[in-house]
Amino acid sequence: MVFFDNLRILLLVLVIALYASQPYGPGGWHYYLEQSNRLDFSITFVILGLFFAVSSTFFMGLFFLVSGFFVPKSFDNKAAHAFLKSRLIRLGIPLLIFVLGIMPLFMSFLCTLNLPELETPLSFSRCIKSTFEFHHLWFIAQLLLFNLLYMGWRVINGRLKPSIDPQNTTVPSQKSIWGFILILTLVLFSIRIWSPALQWDPVGVIELARFPQYLSFFGIGVLASQRGWVQNFPSSEGRKYLGLSLVAIALLPILFAVSGGMDPLIGGFRWEAFVYAAWESIVGISMAIGLYRTISR
């Protein structure tokens, strides 16, 4: 579908812009941080911080949604072992090459440098720890996991026919959409009480604070494929949700000001973290629906 091509182009542009901006915004990058911006709370610093916060609510989730959309048809056209083989070749091999080949070479080179621009000194122990991590291929690792989970679910439930009748093309109701937003908010808030945003597992595969969104968006992509949601979702609803996401985004600076910064928002048992989880859920779902109807016109 042309829509998915357009969406992927938009998301790729966002990814490039995000990583190109990280050395100059809040939080920095894992390896490099522009010296002049370490303590610079300029207008550029603030704008990039808002850009990071808004982008993180939807763009990676949409990558998983698009990926999930094409999984059912791929599985239906193959035997289970053929589906597994194709996923291991397309996703597993690149992961192994990156983790066992590219990343060790890169870290070996980086750890021989002693640049003041490095975000923090790279000690020997940190160099060793960072050598065999997934780093920016965490998306591929999670996507492989989600594909394997889908395969297991289809095998357990019988793979001779799609698990959902393709004639069932009823799009989600407003009640269902807002019910999902509420559930996602509660799940994100609960997890972030003990695992705040930006905290990753030791090998850099899963950020628990956003993992439920990625998994649920992958599942939404699967359901959208099997139930024809992409073709049947009303354009008028898409415009409403796009408008809602823009209003919510406009409120983010107020939320930052009231909470006193980002730290109270990303985790802990506090009202700021709950409001931020709700804000992320609303913007993420609304932007997903709104972008679809805007780009597909």
Secondary structure, DSSP 4 states (H G I P E B T S, - for coil): -HHHHHHHHHHHHHHHHHHHHGGGSTT--SSB--GGGTT---HHHHHHHHHHHHHTTTHHHHHHHHHHHHHHHHHHTS-HHHHHHHHIIIIIHHHHHIIIIIHHHHHHHHTT---TTBSS---HHHHHHHHT--GGGHHHHHHHHHHHHHHHHHHHH-SSS-SS-TT--PPPPHHHHHHHHHHHHHHHHHHHTTS-TT---TTS---TTTHHHHHHHHHHHHHHHHHTHHHHS-HHHHHHHHHHHHHHHHHHHHHHHHHTSSTTTSSSSSHHHHHHHHHHHHHHHHHHHHHHHHHT-
